[in-house]
């Protein structure tokens, strides 16, 4: 009887010990779950940061591309302005040359001389056609005095 009682007590102790171990295991599982839940907001924040990092990189790439495009268009604008200014200067120079040529006259070019000889003009006729200008038409320089100016002198008795 004593042996049976001791065996029953041993079984009860073993059962109690197994129950205590199961409870400790359950407590450990619950604590691990709480610990994991405690880090969950931090993990979610880190995940959001990891997802947001490429977006920031895309924004930076867009800014860099915009800056590069601005530089290229600025350079193209400056080049266009310089080309326009050069064209305007050439035009102004041609206008001034034409004005000086119309006032003072010009010498015939080689091409004009050859064409005039081809049609049978003399060198004097060639020089008379192209060397005229406003001042030579008024009798200045080597040009003879025009008849209309002589007639003015005749009217006033000079």
Backbone bond lengths (Angstrom), bond angles and torsions (degrees), N, CA, C in turn:
res aa  C-N    CA-C-N  psi(-1)  N-CA   C-N-CA  omega(-1)  CA-C   N-CA-C  phi
1 X - - - 1.424 - - 1.541 109.27 -
2 X 1.286 113.23 -40.76 1.460 117.18 179.60 1.524 108.59 -64.56
3 X 1.286 118.32 -39.30 1.452 121.09 179.65 1.516 109.47 -63.99
4 X 1.310 117.42 -42.12 1.453 120.61 -179.68 1.523 109.80 -64.85
5 X 1.314 115.49 -39.79 1.465 118.97 179.07 1.511 110.12 -64.82
6 X 1.307 119.82 -42.43 1.451 123.50 -179.89 1.537 110.04 -66.62
7 X 1.349 115.01 -39.33 1.462 117.82 178.10 1.524 109.67 -65.14
8 X 1.317 118.57 -39.51 1.460 122.19 179.46 1.519 109.89 -66.01
9 X 1.327 116.42 -39.32 1.464 119.38 178.58 1.532 110.50 -68.21
10 X 1.336 116.25 -37.54 1.460 119.83 179.46 1.535 109.83 -66.28
11 X 1.358 114.48 -40.86 1.460 117.96 178.71 1.529 109.83 -65.93
12 X 1.318 117.38 -40.70 1.459 121.18 179.24 1.529 109.66 -64.56
13 X 1.320 117.97 -39.84 1.469 120.81 178.40 1.523 111.27 -66.22
14 X 1.351 114.30 -42.20 1.463 118.61 178.48 1.514 110.17 -63.90
15 X 1.301 117.42 -42.89 1.456 122.18 179.36 1.525 110.20 -64.11
16 X 1.324 116.18 -40.70 1.460 120.27 178.71 1.530 109.84 -65.16
17 X 1.320 114.23 -40.97 1.469 118.29 -179.94 1.519 109.89 -66.03
18 X 1.306 118.46 -42.50 1.464 121.45 178.45 1.531 110.69 -63.95
19 X 1.312 115.59 -38.81 1.475 119.73 177.77 1.525 110.05 -64.93
20 X 1.306 117.26 -41.00 1.466 120.99 179.38 1.525 110.48 -65.24
21 X 1.351 115.66 -40.74 1.472 119.70 178.67 1.531 109.79 -64.59
22 X 1.310 118.28 -39.59 1.460 121.73 179.50 1.533 110.06 -65.37
23 X 1.316 116.52 -40.85 1.464 120.40 178.45 1.525 110.67 -65.36
24 X 1.322 116.58 -40.93 1.460 119.47 178.06 1.536 110.56 -64.46
25 X 1.325 115.63 -40.66 1.466 119.55 177.45 1.521 110.33 -62.09
26 X 1.329 117.05 -41.29 1.464 121.50 178.52 1.523 110.09 -65.43
27 X 1.310 118.49 -41.33 1.464 122.83 178.84 1.527 110.12 -64.23
28 X 1.336 115.44 -39.76 1.473 119.77 178.47 1.520 110.31 -64.58
29 X 1.312 117.63 -42.14 1.464 121.63 178.60 1.531 110.32 -62.89
30 X 1.323 116.42 -42.93 1.461 119.84 178.70 1.530 110.93 -65.50
31 X 1.293 117.72 -40.82 1.467 121.36 179.71 1.525 110.54 -65.21
32 X 1.335 115.98 -40.91 1.473 119.32 177.53 1.521 110.29 -63.03
33 X 1.321 116.42 -41.64 1.467 120.39 177.87 1.516 111.19 -62.72
34 X 1.326 117.80 -42.32 1.469 121.02 178.12 1.518 111.06 -66.19
35 X 1.331 115.46 -39.97 1.462 118.97 178.42 1.519 110.31 -63.08
36 X 1.325 116.95 -43.65 1.468 121.26 177.09 1.517 111.29 -62.96
37 X 1.314 116.99 -40.58 1.460 120.79 179.09 1.522 110.95 -67.08
38 X 1.326 116.56 -31.31 1.463 119.97 178.07 1.524 111.95 -68.16
39 X 1.324 117.98 -31.89 1.463 121.40 178.30 1.522 113.16 -88.30
40 X 1.306 117.65 -7.88 1.462 121.82 -176.70 1.532 112.93 -60.16
41 X 1.341 121.31 -46.30 1.478 119.62 178.46 1.522 111.91 -61.35
42 X 1.332 115.91 -38.31 1.460 119.32 178.51 1.525 109.96 -65.19
43 X 1.319 117.68 -42.54 1.457 120.97 179.04 1.522 110.78 -64.96
44 X 1.328 116.42 -38.81 1.459 119.55 178.14 1.526 110.93 -66.15
45 X 1.308 117.83 -39.18 1.465 121.42 177.80 1.524 110.28 -65.13
46 X 1.322 116.82 -42.88 1.465 119.80 177.85 1.524 111.31 -64.57
47 X 1.311 116.70 -37.20 1.464 120.48 177.84 1.531 110.20 -65.62
48 X 1.318 117.34 -41.57 1.473 120.80 177.01 1.522 110.54 -63.33
49 X 1.307 116.81 -39.05 1.464 120.67 177.59 1.522 110.67 -65.55
50 X 1.336 115.83 -40.65 1.461 119.52 179.32 1.528 110.19 -64.89
51 X 1.318 117.15 -38.08 1.463 121.05 178.62 1.530 109.93 -71.12
52 X 1.316 118.33 -36.87 1.463 122.44 -177.75 1.514 113.57 -74.31
53 X 1.309 118.16 -20.24 1.466 121.11 -177.45 1.528 112.46 -61.52
54 X 1.347 120.25 -46.05 1.466 118.73 177.00 1.527 112.97 -63.33
55 X 1.330 117.61 -31.73 1.464 120.23 178.26 1.530 109.58 -63.99
56 X 1.327 116.34 -42.91 1.462 119.47 177.58 1.525 110.23 -63.90
57 X 1.325 116.50 -37.63 1.465 119.87 177.14 1.519 111.66 -64.50
58 X 1.336 116.46 -38.01 1.463 119.73 177.96 1.526 110.74 -66.00
59 X 1.319 116.30 -40.03 1.466 119.65 178.43 1.525 110.13 -63.77
60 X 1.309 117.07 -41.82 1.461 120.63 178.70 1.523 110.36 -65.02
61 X 1.329 117.39 -41.37 1.465 120.32 177.86 1.518 110.62 -62.72
62 X 1.339 116.96 -39.19 1.466 120.48 176.98 1.517 111.92 -63.83
63 X 1.322 116.65 -41.07 1.464 120.25 178.23 1.522 110.62 -63.74
64 X 1.318 116.43 -43.30 1.464 120.00 179.71 1.527 110.99 -64.58
65 X 1.332 116.54 -42.18 1.462 119.74 178.43 1.524 110.46 -64.37
66 X 1.325 116.97 -40.45 1.472 120.30 178.04 1.517 111.83 -63.71
67 X 1.310 116.45 -40.68 1.461 120.29 178.61 1.524 110.63 -65.04
68 X 1.320 115.98 -42.12 1.461 119.94 178.82 1.529 110.51 -64.33
69 X 1.314 117.28 -42.35 1.462 121.30 178.83 1.524 110.74 -64.26
70 X 1.318 116.64 -40.60 1.466 120.29 177.63 1.520 110.71 -61.66
71 X 1.321 116.78 -42.38 1.462 120.15 178.01 1.514 112.28 -63.06
72 X 1.331 116.53 -41.18 1.464 119.82 -179.81 1.518 111.49 -67.51
73 X 1.330 117.29 -43.02 1.462 119.06 179.73 1.526 111.03 -68.60
74 X 1.326 116.68 -35.25 1.463 119.22 176.11 1.519 111.17 -63.30
75 X 1.324 116.33 -42.02 1.458 120.48 178.78 1.524 110.46 -64.74
76 X 1.324 117.02 -42.99 1.462 120.54 178.49 1.530 110.23 -63.56
77 X 1.326 117.16 -37.99 1.465 120.24 178.16 1.520 112.54 -64.59
78 X 1.315 116.30 -41.22 1.468 120.02 178.84 1.521 110.09 -66.35
79 X 1.344 116.71 -41.76 1.459 119.74 178.78 1.532 110.88 -63.05
80 X 1.328 116.67 -41.70 1.464 120.55 178.73 1.523 110.84 -63.87
81 X 1.323 116.20 -41.49 1.457 119.99 178.56 1.528 110.67 -62.05
82 X 1.333 116.39 -44.54 1.468 119.83 -179.96 1.521 111.53 -64.38
83 X 1.323 117.56 -39.30 1.460 119.99 177.15 1.522 110.92 -64.59
84 X 1.329 116.48 -41.21 1.456 119.97 177.63 1.520 112.28 -64.07
85 X 1.328 116.19 -40.80 1.470 120.14 178.54 1.523 110.43 -65.29
86 X 1.328 116.75 -39.86 1.469 119.82 178.58 1.524 110.44 -64.72
87 X 1.327 117.26 -42.33 1.461 121.18 178.12 1.530 110.84 -63.11
88 X 1.337 116.46 -41.56 1.468 120.23 178.42 1.530 110.74 -63.39
89 X 1.324 117.51 -39.84 1.464 120.64 178.40 1.519 111.29 -65.22
90 X 1.330 117.12 -41.10 1.471 119.68 178.01 1.518 110.61 -63.11
91 X 1.328 116.41 -42.77 1.466 120.29 179.14 1.524 111.09 -61.84
92 X 1.326 115.88 -44.76 1.468 120.32 179.25 1.529 110.43 -61.27
93 X 1.334 116.97 -40.83 1.466 121.19 179.06 1.527 110.57 -64.58
94 X 1.327 117.89 -41.75 1.466 120.52 177.88 1.528 110.77 -63.97
95 X 1.330 117.23 -39.43 1.459 119.78 178.51 1.531 110.67 -64.18
96 X 1.321 116.23 -42.71 1.465 119.90 -179.85 1.526 111.13 -66.46
97 X 1.332 117.26 -40.01 1.462 120.22 177.67 1.525 110.79 -63.92
98 X 1.337 116.58 -40.50 1.466 120.02 178.81 1.522 110.64 -65.86
99 X 1.321 117.57 -38.72 1.460 121.10 178.28 1.527 110.79 -64.90
100 X 1.329 116.88 -46.74 1.465 120.58 178.93 1.517 109.97 -62.86
101 X 1.331 117.23 -40.78 1.459 121.01 179.55 1.520 110.93 -64.03
102 X 1.337 117.30 -39.41 1.467 118.79 -179.69 1.525 111.54 -72.72
103 X 1.323 118.42 -28.68 1.469 120.21 178.71 1.523 111.97 -81.54
104 X 1.319 117.19 -43.53 1.461 120.54 -172.78 1.520 113.62 -103.45
105 X 1.313 118.11 -14.49 1.450 121.01 -177.12 1.513 109.91 84.82
106 X 1.334 115.14 175.64 1.454 119.24 -179.02 1.513 109.88 -148.59
107 X 1.302 115.49 162.27 1.449 121.55 176.68 1.525 108.36 -84.72
108 X 1.335 116.60 144.37 1.460 118.22 179.52 1.534 110.54 -67.52
109 X 1.315 115.25 142.33 1.462 118.99 177.44 1.514 109.13 -76.11
110 X 1.315 116.34 168.11 1.456 121.80 -179.68 1.527 110.07 -61.20
111 X 1.307 116.33 -39.19 1.465 120.44 178.91 1.532 110.56 -64.64
112 X 1.333 117.06 -41.96 1.469 120.31 178.69 1.529 110.91 -65.77
113 X 1.315 117.92 -38.89 1.469 121.37 178.34 1.525 110.86 -64.05
114 X 1.337 117.49 -43.51 1.464 120.80 -179.70 1.520 111.13 -65.50
115 X 1.332 117.19 -41.53 1.463 119.66 178.86 1.530 110.71 -65.50
116 X 1.321 117.41 -39.27 1.460 120.53 -179.87 1.531 110.42 -67.09
117 X 1.312 118.14 -40.50 1.471 120.95 177.34 1.524 109.86 -65.92
118 X 1.315 117.41 -34.73 1.460 121.54 -179.82 1.529 111.08 -63.77
119 X 1.354 116.41 -36.40 1.468 119.53 179.16 1.517 111.78 -87.60
120 X 1.347 118.39 -1.32 1.450 121.03 172.89 1.505 115.62 97.30
121 X 1.310 119.47 22.99 1.463 121.59 179.19 1.527 109.57 -87.54
122 X 1.325 116.24 151.60 1.461 121.38 177.09 1.528 109.19 -86.21
123 X 1.331 118.61 161.66 1.472 120.33 177.87 1.517 113.11 -57.85
124 X 1.345 118.66 -34.23 1.454 120.92 179.16 1.530 110.94 -67.29
125 X 1.331 115.95 -40.21 1.465 119.31 178.18 1.527 111.05 -66.21
126 X 1.328 115.68 -37.88 1.466 119.72 178.67 1.530 109.58 -63.65
127 X 1.329 116.97 -45.92 1.464 120.68 -179.89 1.522 110.58 -65.02
128 X 1.309 118.28 -35.63 1.453 121.53 179.91 1.516 112.67 -68.27
129 X 1.333 117.27 -32.45 1.464 120.18 -179.19 1.515 112.45 -73.88
130 X 1.323 115.89 -43.01 1.458 117.22 -170.73 1.513 114.13 -100.09
131 X 1.311 118.64 -19.23 1.459 117.67 -176.58 1.520 112.10 -86.20
132 X 1.272 117.04 -5.28 1.447 119.14 -178.98 1.512 111.78 -67.86
133 X 1.273 115.63 152.20 1.440 122.74 175.98 1.505 106.58 -157.63
134 X 1.293 117.64 -174.28 1.452 120.91 -179.21 1.519 110.34 -61.73
135 X 1.340 116.39 -46.24 1.463 119.14 -177.03 1.527 111.76 -69.11
136 X 1.334 118.06 -38.80 1.461 119.24 179.28 1.525 110.77 -70.84
137 X 1.335 117.44 -28.92 1.466 118.70 176.64 1.525 111.23 -70.19
138 X 1.332 116.91 -19.33 1.466 120.70 177.09 1.527 112.11 -93.12
139 X 1.329 116.96 -1.75 1.457 120.43 176.38 1.505 113.67 99.11
140 X 1.312 119.96 10.65 1.454 121.83 178.09 1.521 110.06 -81.69
141 X 1.301 115.24 157.26 1.455 120.59 176.40 1.512 111.34 73.89
142 X 1.333 116.94 -142.72 1.461 122.55 -178.16 1.515 112.76 -82.81
143 X 1.303 117.70 -6.31 1.463 120.92 -176.48 1.523 109.75 -73.91
144 X 1.343 115.64 144.56 1.476 118.51 176.87 1.528 110.13 -71.33
145 X 1.328 115.63 157.45 1.460 120.32 179.30 1.523 108.49 -69.47
146 X 1.324 117.06 129.65 1.466 119.55 -179.16 1.527 111.16 -65.37
147 X 1.335 115.03 153.69 1.462 121.55 -177.82 1.519 112.15 -63.08
148 X 1.323 118.48 -35.37 1.464 119.97 -177.61 1.522 111.18 -67.14
149 X 1.359 117.29 -29.65 1.466 119.38 176.51 1.526 109.33 -74.47
150 X 1.338 116.52 -38.27 1.473 119.89 176.77 1.529 110.68 -62.31
151 X 1.344 116.43 -38.23 1.462 119.14 -179.71 1.516 111.52 -66.76
152 X 1.328 118.30 -29.69 1.460 120.93 175.97 1.515 109.04 -66.34
153 X 1.321 116.10 -39.89 1.467 119.94 177.78 1.510 111.66 -65.38
154 X 1.345 116.66 -36.49 1.457 120.41 178.47 1.522 111.70 -66.55
155 X 1.319 115.99 -34.92 1.467 120.11 -178.59 1.520 110.02 -65.00
156 X 1.331 116.25 -43.53 1.469 119.90 -177.15 1.508 112.45 -88.71
157 X 1.305 118.54 -1.65 1.460 122.11 174.76 1.509 113.23 80.26
158 X 1.271 119.19 35.76 1.474 120.53 177.81 1.466 110.12 -86.21
